[in-house]
Amino acid sequence: MNGTRALFFIALGVLGLYAIAFGVVGILPASVQRHGVSVAQAGWLFALVAGVVAVCGPAMVLWLSCFDRRKVLAASLLVFSLCSLLSAWAPSFGMLMALRVPSPSHRRASAP
């Protein structure tokens, strides 16, 4: 029963993280209008995040494997949540981009 409960919360966390990571695609038109950037520039909100995950994800998994997985998971979820919350009030496109980039790389750190 305990394993089923843990699996449920892991699945719920992954669903939430991916919904926010890919959810930016749905709000690209609003980002274009709010920040006054082109559609191509707004598309970098998704593309840069995917690139950071691809490059940093495996290295961070190896680097953080010596730490307690629960603490790494809790810390990465905290960083992800804070960055997502702050990005809702980002005053500029550059700040929005800076807040979006750390989120998935920390998320991947908890994968091992």
C-alpha positions as CSV (number, residue, x, y, z in Angstrom):
1,M,0.0,0.0,0.0
2,N,2.8,2.4,0.8
3,G,4.4,1.8,-2.6
4,T,1.1,2.6,-4.4
5,R,0.8,5.8,-2.4
6,A,4.4,6.9,-3.3
7,L,3.8,6.0,-7.0
8,F,0.6,8.1,-7.0
9,F,2.4,11.2,-5.7
10,I,5.3,10.7,-8.1
11,A,2.9,10.5,-11.0
12,L,1.0,13.5,-9.8
13,G,4.2,15.5,-9.5
14,V,5.4,14.5,-12.9
15,L,2.0,15.4,-14.4
16,G,2.2,18.9,-12.8
17,L,5.8,19.5,-13.8
18,Y,5.2,18.5,-17.4
19,A,2.0,20.4,-17.6
20,I,3.8,23.6,-16.6
21,A,6.8,22.8,-18.8
22,F,4.7,22.3,-21.9
23,G,1.9,24.7,-20.9
24,V,4.0,27.6,-22.0
25,V,3.2,26.7,-25.6
26,G,-0.5,27.5,-24.9
27,I,0.3,30.9,-23.6
28,L,2.8,32.0,-26.3
29,P,0.3,34.4,-27.9
30,A,-0.3,36.1,-24.5
31,S,3.5,36.3,-23.9
32,V,4.0,37.9,-27.3
33,Q,1.4,40.5,-26.5
34,R,2.4,41.2,-23.0
35,H,6.2,41.5,-23.6
36,G,6.1,42.9,-27.1
37,V,8.3,40.2,-28.6
38,S,7.9,38.2,-31.8
39,V,6.4,34.7,-32.0
40,A,9.8,33.3,-32.8
41,Q,11.3,35.0,-29.7
42,A,8.5,33.7,-27.5
43,G,9.1,30.2,-28.9
44,W,12.5,30.3,-27.2
45,L,10.6,30.0,-23.9
46,F,10.0,26.4,-24.8
47,A,13.1,25.7,-26.9
48,L,15.7,27.0,-24.5
49,V,14.2,25.0,-21.6
50,A,14.3,21.8,-23.7
51,G,17.9,22.5,-24.6
52,V,18.9,23.1,-21.0
53,V,17.2,19.8,-20.0
54,A,18.9,17.9,-22.7
55,V,22.4,19.3,-21.9
56,C,22.3,19.6,-18.1
57,G,19.9,16.8,-17.1
58,P,22.2,13.8,-17.4
59,A,25.1,15.7,-15.8
60,M,23.0,16.8,-12.9
61,V,21.7,13.3,-12.3
62,L,25.2,12.0,-12.0
63,W,26.4,15.0,-9.9
64,L,23.4,14.8,-7.4
65,S,23.3,11.0,-7.1
66,C,25.5,11.1,-4.0
67,F,22.8,13.1,-2.1
68,D,19.6,11.8,-0.4
69,R,17.0,11.5,-3.2
70,R,14.2,12.8,-1.1
71,K,16.0,15.9,-0.2
72,V,17.1,16.5,-3.8
73,L,13.5,15.9,-5.0
74,A,12.1,18.3,-2.3
75,A,14.7,21.0,-3.2
76,S,14.1,20.7,-6.9
77,L,10.4,20.9,-6.5
78,L,10.8,24.0,-4.3
79,V,13.1,25.7,-6.8
80,F,10.7,24.7,-9.7
81,S,7.7,26.0,-7.8
82,L,9.3,29.3,-6.9
83,C,10.6,29.9,-10.4
84,S,7.1,29.2,-11.8
85,L,5.4,31.4,-9.3
86,L,7.8,34.3,-9.9
87,S,7.6,33.9,-13.7
88,A,3.9,34.8,-13.5
89,W,4.9,38.4,-12.5
90,A,8.1,38.7,-14.6
91,P,8.4,42.4,-15.6
92,S,10.4,41.7,-18.8
93,F,10.8,38.9,-21.3
94,G,14.5,38.5,-20.2
95,M,13.4,37.9,-16.6
96,L,10.7,35.5,-17.8
97,M,13.3,33.6,-19.7
98,A,15.7,33.5,-16.8
99,L,13.0,32.2,-14.5
100,R,11.9,29.5,-16.9
101,V,15.3,28.0,-17.6
102,P,16.3,26.7,-14.1
103,S,13.0,24.9,-13.6
104,P,13.4,21.8,-15.8
105,S,17.1,21.4,-15.1
106,H,16.3,21.1,-11.4
107,R,13.4,18.8,-12.1
108,R,15.7,16.4,-14.0
109,A,18.1,16.4,-11.1
110,S,15.7,14.2,-9.1
111,A,15.4,11.5,-11.7
112,P,17.9,8.9,-10.5
